[in-house]
Amino acid sequence: IAGVINKLRHQRMNMVQTPEQYIFIHDAILESIICGDTEISPEDLQITTGKLCEIGHTTGETGFYTQFHILEQVTSRFSEVPTLSAVQNADKNRKMSYLPPDNHRVLLKGEHPDYINA
């Protein structure tokens, strides 16, 4: 992956400048390797959905269930997602059962603190 990124950076100046961008590329490649091609054309949607509803003879699971397990391999666990801002502002959360991840939370402009669980 590092070699590909270095080649990209030589071809296009300022491409992949931060660790977050490198992590994103790494995660995207990993997801592609684990999940394979998941694109479904609109014409094939009904047929594919029907096939995913069928229970496999060897697994005893539907295709949806199998796909779900594959997605679990490339998705962060809730316990691994930083929610420090939400914990620090516990009184502003309706429920503590779901807290917004710090990197996806809405920021209040011109307010201090800028936290809202929207």
C-alpha positions as CSV (number, residue, x, y, z in Angstrom):
1,I,0.0,0.0,0.0
2,A,2.8,2.4,0.9
3,G,4.4,1.9,-2.6
4,V,1.1,2.7,-4.3
5,I,0.6,5.8,-2.3
6,N,4.2,7.0,-3.0
7,K,3.5,6.5,-6.7
8,L,0.2,8.4,-6.4
9,R,2.0,11.2,-4.6
10,H,4.6,11.5,-7.5
11,Q,1.8,11.6,-10.1
12,R,-0.3,14.1,-8.2
13,M,1.3,16.6,-5.9
14,N,-0.3,17.0,-2.5
15,M,-2.2,13.7,-2.7
16,V,-2.4,11.8,0.6
17,Q,-0.9,14.3,3.0
18,T,-2.2,13.2,6.4
19,P,-2.2,10.0,8.4
20,E,-6.0,10.1,8.3
21,Q,-5.9,10.0,4.5
22,Y,-3.5,7.1,4.6
23,I,-5.7,5.2,7.0
24,F,-8.7,5.8,4.8
25,I,-7.0,4.4,1.8
26,H,-5.8,1.4,3.8
27,D,-9.3,0.8,5.1
28,A,-10.8,1.1,1.6
29,I,-8.4,-1.4,0.2
30,L,-9.0,-3.8,3.1
31,E,-12.7,-3.5,2.6
32,S,-12.4,-4.2,-1.1
33,I,-10.3,-7.3,-0.4
34,I,-12.6,-8.7,2.3
35,C,-16.0,-7.8,0.8
36,G,-15.2,-8.1,-2.9
37,D,-17.3,-6.4,-5.5
38,T,-20.6,-5.5,-3.9
39,E,-22.1,-3.3,-6.6
40,I,-25.6,-4.3,-7.8
41,S,-27.1,-2.7,-10.9
42,P,-30.6,-1.4,-10.6
43,E,-31.7,-4.1,-13.1
44,D,-30.3,-6.9,-10.9
45,L,-31.5,-5.5,-7.6
46,Q,-34.7,-7.6,-7.3
47,I,-33.0,-10.8,-8.4
48,T,-30.0,-10.2,-6.1
49,T,-32.3,-9.4,-3.1
50,G,-34.2,-12.6,-3.8
51,K,-31.0,-14.6,-3.8
52,L,-29.8,-13.0,-0.5
53,C,-33.1,-14.0,1.1
54,E,-32.5,-17.7,0.3
55,I,-31.0,-19.9,3.1
56,G,-27.7,-21.5,2.1
57,H,-27.6,-25.3,2.1
58,T,-24.1,-25.5,3.7
59,T,-24.3,-22.5,6.1
60,G,-28.0,-22.5,7.1
61,E,-27.9,-18.7,6.9
62,T,-29.4,-16.2,4.5
63,G,-27.2,-14.3,2.2
64,F,-28.0,-11.1,4.2
65,Y,-26.7,-12.8,7.4
66,T,-23.5,-13.8,5.6
67,Q,-23.1,-10.3,4.2
68,F,-23.7,-8.8,7.7
69,H,-20.9,-11.0,9.2
70,I,-18.5,-9.8,6.4
71,L,-19.4,-6.2,7.2
72,E,-18.6,-6.7,10.9
73,Q,-15.1,-7.5,9.9
74,V,-14.5,-4.1,8.4
75,T,-16.7,-2.0,10.7
76,S,-15.4,-0.4,14.0
77,R,-17.0,-1.8,17.1
78,F,-18.9,0.9,19.1
79,S,-16.6,0.4,22.0
80,E,-13.6,1.3,19.7
81,V,-15.1,4.7,18.6
82,P,-13.9,7.7,20.6
83,T,-16.8,9.5,22.3
84,L,-14.9,11.6,24.8
85,S,-16.9,14.8,24.0
86,A,-20.2,13.0,24.6
87,V,-19.0,11.6,27.9
88,Q,-17.8,15.0,29.1
89,N,-21.2,16.5,28.2
90,A,-23.3,13.7,29.6
91,D,-26.0,16.1,30.8
92,K,-26.7,17.1,27.2
93,N,-27.5,13.6,26.0
94,R,-31.0,12.2,26.2
95,K,-29.6,8.7,26.5
96,M,-26.2,7.4,27.2
97,S,-26.9,4.2,25.1
98,Y,-25.9,6.0,21.9
99,L,-23.2,8.7,21.9
100,P,-22.0,10.5,18.7
101,P,-18.4,9.7,17.7
102,D,-16.2,12.7,18.1
103,N,-15.2,12.7,14.4
104,H,-18.8,12.8,13.2
105,R,-20.6,15.0,15.8
106,V,-22.3,18.3,14.9
107,L,-20.5,21.4,16.2
108,L,-22.4,24.4,17.4
109,K,-20.8,27.6,15.9
110,G,-20.2,30.5,18.2
111,E,-21.2,28.5,21.3
112,H,-19.0,27.3,24.1
113,P,-19.0,24.5,24.7
114,D,-19.8,23.6,21.1
115,Y,-21.3,20.2,21.9
116,I,-24.8,19.0,20.9
117,N,-26.0,15.5,20.4
118,A,-28.1,16.1,17.3
